[in-house]
């Protein structure tokens, strides 16, 4: 089993540094799924391990600076959750 790490924040401002949020090392579990939610529990997006990550948008619109939550369903059946910040 691999340990998965995730950044506590990201800054999608187009400077090439921390423009996407993704769980690090997730590509070693290609069948896992990652769901990102806003603070009200609304599903924002679903990511796959080989995706570049979330860019801080929903339907092409920039979402505000805030905390967001995730649930990761690993391919071994276990689920993990946590949160991170989007900073604009």
N, CA, C and O atoms as a CHARMM CRD file, in Angstrom:
* protein
*
  352
    1    1 UNK  N      0.85000  -1.18300   0.00000 PROA 1      0.00000
    2    1 UNK  CA     0.00000   0.00000   0.00000 PROA 1      0.00000
    3    1 UNK  C      0.89400   1.24300   0.00000 PROA 1      0.00000
    4    1 UNK  O      1.91500   1.29500   0.68600 PROA 1      0.00000
    5    2 UNK  N      0.49600   2.21200  -0.76300 PROA 2      0.00000
    6    2 UNK  CA     1.22600   3.46400  -0.85100 PROA 2      0.00000
    7    2 UNK  C      0.58900   4.51200   0.03800 PROA 2      0.00000
    8    2 UNK  O     -0.62900   4.53500   0.21800 PROA 2      0.00000
    9    3 UNK  N      1.41000   5.36800   0.58300 PROA 3      0.00000
   10    3 UNK  CA     0.90100   6.51400   1.32500 PROA 3      0.00000
   11    3 UNK  C      0.55000   7.60400   0.33300 PROA 3      0.00000
   12    3 UNK  O      1.28000   7.84400  -0.62800 PROA 3      0.00000
   13    4 UNK  N     -0.55300   8.25000   0.56900 PROA 4      0.00000
   14    4 UNK  CA    -0.98900   9.31700  -0.31300 PROA 4      0.00000
   15    4 UNK  C     -0.86800  10.64100   0.41800 PROA 4      0.00000
   16    4 UNK  O     -1.25600  10.76100   1.58000 PROA 4      0.00000
   17    5 UNK  N     -0.33600  11.61600  -0.26200 PROA 5      0.00000
   18    5 UNK  CA    -0.16000  12.94900   0.30700 PROA 5      0.00000
   19    5 UNK  C     -0.97200  13.94100  -0.51800 PROA 5      0.00000
   20    5 UNK  O     -1.18800  13.74900  -1.71500 PROA 5      0.00000
   21    6 UNK  N     -1.40800  14.98400   0.13400 PROA 6      0.00000
   22    6 UNK  CA    -2.11800  16.01600  -0.60800 PROA 6      0.00000
   23    6 UNK  C     -1.71400  17.37900  -0.05600 PROA 6      0.00000
   24    6 UNK  O     -1.42600  17.52700   1.13200 PROA 6      0.00000
   25    7 UNK  N     -1.70000  18.38000  -0.95400 PROA 7      0.00000
   26    7 UNK  CA    -1.34000  19.71900  -0.49900 PROA 7      0.00000
   27    7 UNK  C     -2.46400  20.32100   0.33400 PROA 7      0.00000
   28    7 UNK  O     -3.63900  20.05900   0.07600 PROA 7      0.00000
   29    8 UNK  N     -2.11000  21.12200   1.32600 PROA 8      0.00000
   30    8 UNK  CA    -3.09300  21.77600   2.18700 PROA 8      0.00000
   31    8 UNK  C     -3.76300  22.95800   1.51300 PROA 8      0.00000
   32    8 UNK  O     -4.79000  23.44700   1.98400 PROA 8      0.00000
   33    9 UNK  N     -3.18200  23.42300   0.40400 PROA 9      0.00000
   34    9 UNK  CA    -3.78200  24.52900  -0.34600 PROA 9      0.00000
   35    9 UNK  C     -3.23700  24.49200  -1.76700 PROA 9      0.00000
   36    9 UNK  O     -2.23800  23.83000  -2.04800 PROA 9      0.00000
   37   10 UNK  N     -3.90600  25.21100  -2.65400 PROA 10     0.00000
   38   10 UNK  CA    -3.39100  25.43200  -3.99500 PROA 10     0.00000
   39   10 UNK  C     -3.83500  26.80600  -4.47500 PROA 10     0.00000
   40   10 UNK  O     -4.80000  27.37800  -3.96800 PROA 10     0.00000
   41   11 UNK  N     -3.10600  27.32600  -5.46900 PROA 11     0.00000
   42   11 UNK  CA    -3.32800  28.69000  -5.94700 PROA 11     0.00000
   43   11 UNK  C     -3.42900  28.68700  -7.47000 PROA 11     0.00000
   44   11 UNK  O     -2.43000  28.91200  -8.15300 PROA 11     0.00000
   45   12 UNK  N     -4.61200  28.43500  -8.00800 PROA 12     0.00000
   46   12 UNK  CA    -4.76700  28.34500  -9.46800 PROA 12     0.00000
   47   12 UNK  C     -4.76200  29.71600 -10.14000 PROA 12     0.00000
   48   12 UNK  O     -5.80600  30.21700 -10.55900 PROA 12     0.00000
   49   13 UNK  N     -3.57600  30.31800 -10.23800 PROA 13     0.00000
   50   13 UNK  CA    -3.47200  31.66600 -10.80500 PROA 13     0.00000
   51   13 UNK  C     -2.68400  31.70000 -12.11200 PROA 13     0.00000
   52   13 UNK  O     -2.38100  32.77600 -12.62700 PROA 13     0.00000
   53   14 UNK  N     -2.35200  30.52300 -12.65200 PROA 14     0.00000
   54   14 UNK  CA    -1.68900  30.47100 -13.94700 PROA 14     0.00000
   55   14 UNK  C     -0.19000  30.69500 -13.92100 PROA 14     0.00000
   56   14 UNK  O      0.42000  30.85000 -14.97900 PROA 14     0.00000
   57   15 UNK  N      0.42700  30.71900 -12.73600 PROA 15     0.00000
   58   15 UNK  CA     1.87200  30.94200 -12.67200 PROA 15     0.00000
   59   15 UNK  C      2.68800  29.65700 -12.79600 PROA 15     0.00000
   60   15 UNK  O      3.91800  29.69300 -12.75900 PROA 15     0.00000
   61   16 UNK  N      1.99900  28.51600 -12.94300 PROA 16     0.00000
   62   16 UNK  CA     2.70300  27.24500 -13.09600 PROA 16     0.00000
   63   16 UNK  C      3.08800  26.58200 -11.78800 PROA 16     0.00000
   64   16 UNK  O      3.66100  25.49300 -11.79300 PROA 16     0.00000
   65   17 UNK  N      2.78300  27.21600 -10.67200 PROA 17     0.00000
   66   17 UNK  CA     3.10600  26.66400  -9.35500 PROA 17     0.00000
   67   17 UNK  C      1.81400  26.46000  -8.57100 PROA 17     0.00000
   68   17 UNK  O      1.11300  27.42800  -8.27300 PROA 17     0.00000
   69   18 UNK  N      1.49700  25.23400  -8.24200 PROA 18     0.00000
   70   18 UNK  CA     0.29200  24.89200  -7.46400 PROA 18     0.00000
   71   18 UNK  C     -0.99600  25.33300  -8.15100 PROA 18     0.00000
   72   18 UNK  O     -1.92900  25.79200  -7.49300 PROA 18     0.00000
   73   19 UNK  N     -1.04500  25.19200  -9.48700 PROA 19     0.00000
   74   19 UNK  CA    -2.24600  25.57900 -10.22600 PROA 19     0.00000
   75   19 UNK  C     -3.33400  24.51200 -10.20200 PROA 19     0.00000
   76   19 UNK  O     -4.49000  24.79800 -10.51400 PROA 19     0.00000
   77   20 UNK  N     -2.97400  23.29000  -9.83500 PROA 20     0.00000
   78   20 UNK  CA    -3.93300  22.18500  -9.77500 PROA 20     0.00000
   79   20 UNK  C     -3.82200  21.48500  -8.43500 PROA 20     0.00000
   80   20 UNK  O     -2.74600  21.42000  -7.84000 PROA 20     0.00000
   81   21 UNK  N     -4.95500  20.95900  -7.96300 PROA 21     0.00000
   82   21 UNK  CA    -4.95000  20.18500  -6.72500 PROA 21     0.00000
   83   21 UNK  C     -5.18700  18.72300  -7.07500 PROA 21     0.00000
   84   21 UNK  O     -6.15100  18.38800  -7.76400 PROA 21     0.00000
   85   22 UNK  N     -4.30800  17.86400  -6.60100 PROA 22     0.00000
   86   22 UNK  CA    -4.42100  16.42700  -6.84000 PROA 22     0.00000
   87   22 UNK  C     -3.68300  15.71600  -5.71500 PROA 22     0.00000
   88   22 UNK  O     -2.72300  16.24900  -5.16000 PROA 22     0.00000
   89   23 UNK  N     -4.12700  14.52800  -5.38600 PROA 23     0.00000
   90   23 UNK  CA    -3.43300  13.72500  -4.38000 PROA 23     0.00000
   91   23 UNK  C     -2.16700  13.15300  -5.00200 PROA 23     0.00000
   92   23 UNK  O     -2.20800  12.53300  -6.06500 PROA 23     0.00000
   93   24 UNK  N     -1.05800  13.36500  -4.33700 PROA 24     0.00000
   94   24 UNK  CA     0.22500  12.87500  -4.83100 PROA 24     0.00000
   95   24 UNK  C      0.28800  11.35500  -4.69900 PROA 24     0.00000
   96   24 UNK  O     -0.24500  10.78300  -3.74700 PROA 24     0.00000
   97   25 UNK  N      0.93300  10.71800  -5.64500 PROA 25     0.00000
   98   25 UNK  CA     1.10100   9.25700  -5.70500 PROA 25     0.00000
   99   25 UNK  C     -0.18700   8.51500  -6.00600 PROA 25     0.00000
  100   25 UNK  O     -0.19900   7.28500  -5.95700 PROA 25     0.00000
  101   26 UNK  N     -1.26700   9.21000  -6.31400 PROA 26     0.00000
  102   26 UNK  CA    -2.53300   8.51300  -6.55500 PROA 26     0.00000
  103   26 UNK  C     -2.49500   7.65700  -7.81400 PROA 26     0.00000
  104   26 UNK  O     -3.28100   6.71900  -7.94500 PROA 26     0.00000
  105   27 UNK  N     -1.59000   7.96800  -8.74300 PROA 27     0.00000
  106   27 UNK  CA    -1.52800   7.20300  -9.98800 PROA 27     0.00000
  107   27 UNK  C     -1.11900   5.74500  -9.77500 PROA 27     0.00000
  108   27 UNK  O     -1.30400   4.92200 -10.67200 PROA 27     0.00000
  109   28 UNK  N     -0.56900   5.40900  -8.61100 PROA 28     0.00000
  110   28 UNK  CA    -0.20800   4.01000  -8.34400 PROA 28     0.00000
  111   28 UNK  C     -1.44300   3.16200  -8.04600 PROA 28     0.00000
  112   28 UNK  O     -1.35500   1.93600  -7.98000 PROA 28     0.00000
  113   29 UNK  N     -2.58000   3.80600  -7.86700 PROA 29     0.00000
  114   29 UNK  CA    -3.85000   3.10500  -7.67100 PROA 29     0.00000
  115   29 UNK  C     -4.83100   3.59100  -8.74300 PROA 29     0.00000
  116   29 UNK  O     -5.70700   4.40600  -8.45300 PROA 29     0.00000
  117   30 UNK  N     -4.69100   3.09800  -9.97300 PROA 30     0.00000
  118   30 UNK  CA    -5.45500   3.64000 -11.09900 PROA 30     0.00000
  119   30 UNK  C     -6.96500   3.46600 -11.00400 PROA 30     0.00000
  120   30 UNK  O     -7.69700   4.13000 -11.73800 PROA 30     0.00000
  121   31 UNK  N     -7.44600   2.61100 -10.13800 PROA 31     0.00000
  122   31 UNK  CA    -8.89100   2.40300 -10.01300 PROA 31     0.00000
  123   31 UNK  C     -9.52000   3.23000  -8.89900 PROA 31     0.00000
  124   31 UNK  O    -10.72500   3.13500  -8.66800 PROA 31     0.00000
  125   32 UNK  N     -8.73000   4.03000  -8.21100 PROA 32     0.00000
  126   32 UNK  CA    -9.28900   4.85400  -7.13800 PROA 32     0.00000
  127   32 UNK  C    -10.06000   6.03400  -7.72600 PROA 32     0.00000
  128   32 UNK  O     -9.86800   6.41100  -8.88200 PROA 32     0.00000
  129   33 UNK  N    -10.93500   6.60500  -6.90100 PROA 33     0.00000
  130   33 UNK  CA   -11.74700   7.75300  -7.30600 PROA 33     0.00000
  131   33 UNK  C    -11.61800   8.83300  -6.24800 PROA 33     0.00000
  132   33 UNK  O    -11.51300   8.54200  -5.05600 PROA 33     0.00000
  133   34 UNK  N    -11.62800  10.07100  -6.68900 PROA 34     0.00000
  134   34 UNK  CA   -11.49400  11.21200  -5.79600 PROA 34     0.00000
  135   34 UNK  C    -12.63500  12.17800  -6.06900 PROA 34     0.00000
  136   34 UNK  O    -12.83900  12.60800  -7.20400 PROA 34     0.00000
  137   35 UNK  N    -13.37400  12.51500  -5.02300 PROA 35     0.00000
  138   35 UNK  CA   -14.51100  13.41600  -5.13200 PROA 35     0.00000
  139   35 UNK  C    -14.20600  14.67700  -4.33200 PROA 35     0.00000
  140   35 UNK  O    -13.75600  14.59400  -3.19000 PROA 35     0.00000
  141   36 UNK  N    -14.44800  15.84600  -4.92600 PROA 36     0.00000
  142   36 UNK  CA   -14.21800  17.12300  -4.25700 PROA 36     0.00000
  143   36 UNK  C    -15.56000  17.81800  -4.05300 PROA 36     0.00000
  144   36 UNK  O    -16.38900  17.88000  -4.96100 PROA 36     0.00000
  145   37 UNK  N    -15.75800  18.34500  -2.82800 PROA 37     0.00000
  146   37 UNK  CA   -17.01500  18.97500  -2.43500 PROA 37     0.00000
  147   37 UNK  C    -16.76000  20.38400  -1.90900 PROA 37     0.00000
  148   37 UNK  O    -15.68100  20.69000  -1.40300 PROA 37     0.00000
  149   38 UNK  N    -17.78200  21.24000  -2.04100 PROA 38     0.00000
  150   38 UNK  CA   -17.68500  22.55000  -1.40800 PROA 38     0.00000
  151   38 UNK  C    -18.11500  22.44600   0.04900 PROA 38     0.00000
  152   38 UNK  O    -18.44500  21.35900   0.52400 PROA 38     0.00000
  153   39 UNK  N    -18.11400  23.55600   0.75000 PROA 39     0.00000
  154   39 UNK  CA   -18.41000  23.53800   2.19200 PROA 39     0.00000
  155   39 UNK  C    -19.85400  23.18000   2.51100 PROA 39     0.00000
  156   39 UNK  O    -20.18500  22.88200   3.65800 PROA 39     0.00000
  157   40 UNK  N    -20.71300  23.20700   1.49900 PROA 40     0.00000
  158   40 UNK  CA   -22.11100  22.83100   1.70400 PROA 40     0.00000
  159   40 UNK  C    -22.38000  21.37200   1.34700 PROA 40     0.00000
  160   40 UNK  O    -23.50700  20.89400   1.47600 PROA 40     0.00000
  161   41 UNK  N    -21.34800  20.67100   0.90000 PROA 41     0.00000
  162   41 UNK  CA   -21.48900  19.27200   0.54300 PROA 41     0.00000
  163   41 UNK  C    -21.86100  19.02700  -0.90300 PROA 41     0.00000
  164   41 UNK  O    -22.17200  17.89800  -1.28100 PROA 41     0.00000
  165   42 UNK  N    -21.83400  20.07200  -1.71700 PROA 42     0.00000
  166   42 UNK  CA   -22.14900  19.93100  -3.13900 PROA 42     0.00000
  167   42 UNK  C    -20.93900  19.34700  -3.86400 PROA 42     0.00000
  168   42 UNK  O    -19.81600  19.82800  -3.70600 PROA 42     0.00000
  169   43 UNK  N    -21.17900  18.31100  -4.65600 PROA 43     0.00000
  170   43 UNK  CA   -20.09800  17.70700  -5.43000 PROA 43     0.00000
  171   43 UNK  C    -19.62600  18.69200  -6.49000 PROA 43     0.00000
  172   43 UNK  O    -20.42000  19.17900  -7.29400 PROA 43     0.00000
  173   44 UNK  N    -18.33400  18.97900  -6.48600 PROA 44     0.00000
  174   44 UNK  CA   -17.73600  19.90500  -7.44400 PROA 44     0.00000
  175   44 UNK  C    -17.17400  19.14900  -8.63900 PROA 44     0.00000
  176   44 UNK  O    -17.42400  19.51700  -9.78700 PROA 44     0.00000
  177   45 UNK  N    -16.42000  18.09800  -8.37000 PROA 45     0.00000
  178   45 UNK  CA   -15.80900  17.33300  -9.45000 PROA 45     0.00000
  179   45 UNK  C    -15.38700  15.95400  -8.95500 PROA 45     0.00000
  180   45 UNK  O    -15.26600  15.71200  -7.75400 PROA 45     0.00000
  181   46 UNK  N    -15.16900  15.06800  -9.90200 PROA 46     0.00000
  182   46 UNK  CA   -14.59800  13.74700  -9.62600 PROA 46     0.00000
  183   46 UNK  C    -13.31100  13.65200 -10.42700 PROA 46     0.00000
  184   46 UNK  O    -13.28600  13.96100 -11.61900 PROA 46     0.00000
  185   47 UNK  N    -12.25100  13.22800  -9.77200 PROA 47     0.00000
  186   47 UNK  CA   -10.95400  13.08700 -10.42800 PROA 47     0.00000
  187   47 UNK  C    -10.53400  11.63600 -10.46500 PROA 47     0.00000
  188   47 UNK  O    -10.88700  10.84400  -9.59000 PROA 47     0.00000
  189   48 UNK  N     -9.78900  11.30600 -11.47500 PROA 48     0.00000
  190   48 UNK  CA    -9.13100  10.00600 -11.58000 PROA 48     0.00000
  191   48 UNK  C     -7.65000  10.21000 -11.28300 PROA 48     0.00000
  192   48 UNK  O     -7.14500  11.32500 -11.41400 PROA 48     0.00000
  193   49 UNK  N     -6.95400   9.16400 -10.89000 PROA 49     0.00000
  194   49 UNK  CA    -5.53900   9.30400 -10.51800 PROA 49     0.00000
  195   49 UNK  C     -4.64200   9.89600 -11.60200 PROA 49     0.00000
  196   49 UNK  O     -3.67100  10.58200 -11.28300 PROA 49     0.00000
  197   50 UNK  N     -4.94200   9.65000 -12.85600 PROA 50     0.00000
  198   50 UNK  CA    -4.08800  10.16100 -13.93100 PROA 50     0.00000
  199   50 UNK  C     -4.51200  11.53600 -14.43600 PROA 50     0.00000
  200   50 UNK  O     -3.88200  12.07400 -15.34600 PROA 50     0.00000
  201   51 UNK  N     -5.56200  12.11300 -13.86700 PROA 51     0.00000
  202   51 UNK  CA    -5.95400  13.47200 -14.22800 PROA 51     0.00000
  203   51 UNK  C     -4.90400  14.45100 -13.70900 PROA 51     0.00000
  204   51 UNK  O     -4.21600  14.17400 -12.72700 PROA 51     0.00000
  205   52 UNK  N     -4.79000  15.59500 -14.37500 PROA 52     0.00000
  206   52 UNK  CA    -3.81600  16.59900 -13.92500 PROA 52     0.00000
  207   52 UNK  C     -4.20300  17.19500 -12.58300 PROA 52     0.00000
  208   52 UNK  O     -3.33800  17.67700 -11.85100 PROA 52     0.00000
  209   53 UNK  N     -5.48500  17.17100 -12.24700 PROA 53     0.00000
  210   53 UNK  CA    -5.95300  17.70300 -10.97200 PROA 53     0.00000
  211   53 UNK  C     -7.07700  18.69400 -11.18100 PROA 53     0.00000
  212   53 UNK  O     -7.48700  18.95900 -12.31100 PROA 53     0.00000
  213   54 UNK  N     -7.57100  19.23900 -10.08300 PROA 54     0.00000
  214   54 UNK  CA    -8.65800  20.20600 -10.13300 PROA 54     0.00000
  215   54 UNK  C     -8.07700  21.59700 -10.26600 PROA 54     0.00000
  216   54 UNK  O     -7.11900  21.94600  -9.57700 PROA 54     0.00000
  217   55 UNK  N     -8.66100  22.39700 -11.16000 PROA 55     0.00000
  218   55 UNK  CA    -8.15100  23.74000 -11.43500 PROA 55     0.00000
  219   55 UNK  C     -8.91200  24.84900 -10.71000 PROA 55     0.00000
  220   55 UNK  O     -8.68000  26.02800 -10.97800 PROA 55     0.00000
  221   56 UNK  N     -9.80500  24.49500  -9.80900 PROA 56     0.00000
  222   56 UNK  CA   -10.52500  25.50400  -9.03600 PROA 56     0.00000
  223   56 UNK  C    -11.74300  26.07600  -9.73300 PROA 56     0.00000
  224   56 UNK  O    -12.23800  27.13800  -9.35600 PROA 56     0.00000
  225   57 UNK  N    -12.23600  25.36600 -10.76300 PROA 57     0.00000
  226   57 UNK  CA   -13.40900  25.85300 -11.48300 PROA 57     0.00000
  227   57 UNK  C    -14.55300  24.85400 -11.41100 PROA 57     0.00000
  228   57 UNK  O    -14.36400  23.67900 -11.09600 PROA 57     0.00000
  229   58 UNK  N    -15.74000  25.35500 -11.71200 PROA 58     0.00000
  230   58 UNK  CA   -16.93400  24.53000 -11.85800 PROA 58     0.00000
  231   58 UNK  C    -17.65900  25.04400 -13.08700 PROA 58     0.00000
  232   58 UNK  O    -18.06600  26.20500 -13.13500 PROA 58     0.00000
  233   59 UNK  N    -17.82100  24.18400 -14.07700 PROA 59     0.00000
  234   59 UNK  CA   -18.45900  24.55800 -15.34500 PROA 59     0.00000
  235   59 UNK  C    -17.80100  25.78500 -15.98000 PROA 59     0.00000
  236   59 UNK  O    -18.48100  26.63600 -16.55200 PROA 59     0.00000
  237   60 UNK  N    -16.48200  25.86500 -15.87400 PROA 60     0.00000
  238   60 UNK  CA   -15.73500  26.96100 -16.47900 PROA 60     0.00000
  239   60 UNK  C    -15.68500  28.24400 -15.66400 PROA 60     0.00000
  240   60 UNK  O    -15.04200  29.21100 -16.07100 PROA 60     0.00000
  241   61 UNK  N    -16.35600  28.26300 -14.52000 PROA 61     0.00000
  242   61 UNK  CA   -16.37000  29.45000 -13.66100 PROA 61     0.00000
  243   61 UNK  C    -15.41800  29.26400 -12.48400 PROA 61     0.00000
  244   61 UNK  O    -15.40100  28.20600 -11.85400 PROA 61     0.00000
  245   62 UNK  N    -14.62200  30.30100 -12.18900 PROA 62     0.00000
  246   62 UNK  CA   -13.69300  30.23200 -11.05800 PROA 62     0.00000
  247   62 UNK  C    -14.48300  30.21900  -9.75300 PROA 62     0.00000
  248   62 UNK  O    -15.35500  31.05800  -9.52800 PROA 62     0.00000
  249   63 UNK  N    -14.16300  29.25600  -8.90600 PROA 63     0.00000
  250   63 UNK  CA   -14.78800  29.21100  -7.59100 PROA 63     0.00000
  251   63 UNK  C    -14.00200  30.09300  -6.62000 PROA 63     0.00000
  252   63 UNK  O    -12.81600  30.35100  -6.83100 PROA 63     0.00000
  253   64 UNK  N    -14.66100  30.55400  -5.56100 PROA 64     0.00000
  254   64 UNK  CA   -13.99600  31.49200  -4.64400 PROA 64     0.00000
  255   64 UNK  C    -12.95900  30.82400  -3.74100 PROA 64     0.00000
  256   64 UNK  O    -12.95300  29.60700  -3.55200 PROA 64     0.00000
  257   65 UNK  N    -12.09900  31.65400  -3.20200 PROA 65     0.00000
  258   65 UNK  CA   -11.18200  31.18600  -2.15900 PROA 65     0.00000
  259   65 UNK  C    -12.02500  30.65600  -1.01800 PROA 65     0.00000
  260   65 UNK  O    -12.92900  31.33600  -0.53300 PROA 65     0.00000
  261   66 UNK  N    -11.72800  29.45000  -0.59600 PROA 66     0.00000
  262   66 UNK  CA   -12.50400  28.80300   0.45900 PROA 66     0.00000
  263   66 UNK  C    -11.85800  27.47100   0.78800 PROA 66     0.00000
  264   66 UNK  O    -10.87200  27.07300   0.16900 PROA 66     0.00000
  265   67 UNK  N    -12.42400  26.79200   1.76600 PROA 67     0.00000
  266   67 UNK  CA   -12.01400  25.42400   2.06300 PROA 67     0.00000
  267   67 UNK  C    -12.89700  24.47400   1.26900 PROA 67     0.00000
  268   67 UNK  O    -14.08800  24.72000   1.07500 PROA 67     0.00000
  269   68 UNK  N    -12.29100  23.38700   0.81500 PROA 68     0.00000
  270   68 UNK  CA   -12.98900  22.34900   0.06400 PROA 68     0.00000
  271   68 UNK  C    -12.63900  21.01100   0.69000 PROA 68     0.00000
  272   68 UNK  O    -11.57900  20.85900   1.29600 PROA 68     0.00000
  273   69 UNK  N    -13.53100  20.04700   0.54200 PROA 69     0.00000
  274   69 UNK  CA   -13.36400  18.73900   1.15100 PROA 69     0.00000
  275   69 UNK  C    -13.26400  17.68900   0.06400 PROA 69     0.00000
  276   69 UNK  O    -13.73700  17.88100  -1.05600 PROA 69     0.00000
  277   70 UNK  N    -12.63800  16.57200   0.41500 PROA 70     0.00000
  278   70 UNK  CA   -12.54000  15.47400  -0.54800 PROA 70     0.00000
  279   70 UNK  C    -12.78800  14.14900   0.14300 PROA 70     0.00000
  280   70 UNK  O    -12.60300  14.00100   1.35100 PROA 70     0.00000
  281   71 UNK  N    -13.20900  13.19700  -0.66000 PROA 71     0.00000
  282   71 UNK  CA   -13.29700  11.79800  -0.25400 PROA 71     0.00000
  283   71 UNK  C    -12.58600  10.99400  -1.33000 PROA 71     0.00000
  284   71 UNK  O    -12.87700  11.13300  -2.51800 PROA 71     0.00000
  285   72 UNK  N    -11.66700  10.16500  -0.91100 PROA 72     0.00000
  286   72 UNK  CA   -10.96600   9.29300  -1.84800 PROA 72     0.00000
  287   72 UNK  C    -11.37900   7.86500  -1.57200 PROA 72     0.00000
  288   72 UNK  O    -11.25400   7.36700  -0.45300 PROA 72     0.00000
  289   73 UNK  N    -11.87600   7.21100  -2.61600 PROA 73     0.00000
  290   73 UNK  CA   -12.20900   5.78600  -2.54300 PROA 73     0.00000
  291   73 UNK  C    -11.04800   5.03700  -3.17000 PROA 73     0.00000
  292   73 UNK  O    -10.86200   5.05900  -4.38700 PROA 73     0.00000
  293   74 UNK  N    -10.27400   4.37500  -2.32800 PROA 74     0.00000
  294   74 UNK  CA    -9.10100   3.66400  -2.81700 PROA 74     0.00000
  295   74 UNK  C     -9.51700   2.32900  -3.40300 PROA 74     0.00000
  296   74 UNK  O    -10.59400   1.81600  -3.09900 PROA 74     0.00000
  297   75 UNK  N     -8.66300   1.77000  -4.24200 PROA 75     0.00000
  298   75 UNK  CA    -9.02200   0.53000  -4.91100 PROA 75     0.00000
  299   75 UNK  C     -9.05700  -0.66700  -3.96200 PROA 75     0.00000
  300   75 UNK  O     -9.54700  -1.73200  -4.33700 PROA 75     0.00000
  301   76 UNK  N     -8.54500  -0.51200  -2.73700 PROA 76     0.00000
  302   76 UNK  CA    -8.64300  -1.59500  -1.75400 PROA 76     0.00000
  303   76 UNK  C     -9.96000  -1.52500  -0.98000 PROA 76     0.00000
  304   76 UNK  O    -10.19600  -2.33200  -0.08100 PROA 76     0.00000
  305   77 UNK  N    -10.82900  -0.55100  -1.33200 PROA 77     0.00000
  306   77 UNK  CA   -12.13700  -0.43700  -0.69800 PROA 77     0.00000
  307   77 UNK  C    -12.19600   0.54400   0.45800 PROA 77     0.00000
  308   77 UNK  O    -13.28600   0.88200   0.92100 PROA 77     0.00000
  309   78 UNK  N    -11.06300   1.00400   0.92900 PROA 78     0.00000
  310   78 UNK  CA   -11.05300   1.96800   2.03400 PROA 78     0.00000
  311   78 UNK  C    -11.31100   3.36800   1.51100 PROA 78     0.00000
  312   78 UNK  O    -10.97900   3.68900   0.37000 PROA 78     0.00000
  313   79 UNK  N    -11.90600   4.20000   2.35700 PROA 79     0.00000
  314   79 UNK  CA   -12.13300   5.59500   1.98000 PROA 79     0.00000
  315   79 UNK  C    -11.39700   6.50600   2.95800 PROA 79     0.00000
  316   79 UNK  O    -11.26800   6.20300   4.14400 PROA 79     0.00000
  317   80 UNK  N    -10.92700   7.61200   2.43300 PROA 80     0.00000
  318   80 UNK  CA   -10.23300   8.61800   3.21800 PROA 80     0.00000
  319   80 UNK  C    -10.83400   9.97800   2.88900 PROA 80     0.00000
  320   80 UNK  O    -11.27600  10.21700   1.76500 PROA 80     0.00000
  321   81 UNK  N    -10.84600  10.84600   3.86100 PROA 81     0.00000
  322   81 UNK  CA   -11.37900  12.18500   3.62400 PROA 81     0.00000
  323   81 UNK  C    -10.45100  13.22000   4.24200 PROA 81     0.00000
  324   81 UNK  O     -9.62600  12.91400   5.10400 PROA 81     0.00000
  325   82 UNK  N    -10.60700  14.43400   3.78300 PROA 82     0.00000
  326   82 UNK  CA    -9.80200  15.53500   4.27500 PROA 82     0.00000
  327   82 UNK  C    -10.26900  16.83400   3.65900 PROA 82     0.00000
  328   82 UNK  O    -11.29700  16.87900   2.98300 PROA 82     0.00000
  329   83 UNK  N     -9.51500  17.88400   3.89200 PROA 83     0.00000
  330   83 UNK  CA    -9.87700  19.17800   3.31600 PROA 83     0.00000
  331   83 UNK  C     -8.61700  19.94500   2.95000 PROA 83     0.00000
  332   83 UNK  O     -7.51400  19.61500   3.38400 PROA 83     0.00000
  333   84 UNK  N     -8.81100  20.97700   2.14000 PROA 84     0.00000
  334   84 UNK  CA    -7.72300  21.81300   1.65700 PROA 84     0.00000
  335   84 UNK  C     -8.31600  23.17600   1.31400 PROA 84     0.00000
  336   84 UNK  O     -9.53500  23.33900   1.28300 PROA 84     0.00000
  337   85 UNK  N     -7.45100  24.15000   1.05900 PROA 85     0.00000
  338   85 UNK  CA    -7.89900  25.49800   0.73700 PROA 85     0.00000
  339   85 UNK  C     -7.56000  25.87600  -0.69100 PROA 85     0.00000
  340   85 UNK  O     -6.49900  25.52600  -1.20800 PROA 85     0.00000
  341   86 UNK  N     -8.47000  26.58900  -1.31400 PROA 86     0.00000
  342   86 UNK  CA    -8.22500  27.22200  -2.60100 PROA 86     0.00000
  343   86 UNK  C     -7.96200  28.68400  -2.28800 PROA 86     0.00000
  344   86 UNK  O     -8.78400  29.34700  -1.65600 PROA 86     0.00000
  345   87 UNK  N     -6.81400  29.18900  -2.73000 PROA 87     0.00000
  346   87 UNK  CA    -6.45800  30.59400  -2.48200 PROA 87     0.00000
  347   87 UNK  C     -6.33600  31.32000  -3.80700 PROA 87     0.00000
  348   87 UNK  O     -5.59600  30.89600  -4.69400 PROA 87     0.00000
  349   88 UNK  N     -7.05100  32.39400  -3.93100 PROA 88     0.00000
  350   88 UNK  CA    -6.99700  33.21100  -5.16700 PROA 88     0.00000
  351   88 UNK  C     -6.16800  34.45100  -4.91300 PROA 88     0.00000
  352   88 UNK  O     -5.99400  35.27200  -5.81300 PROA 88     0.00000
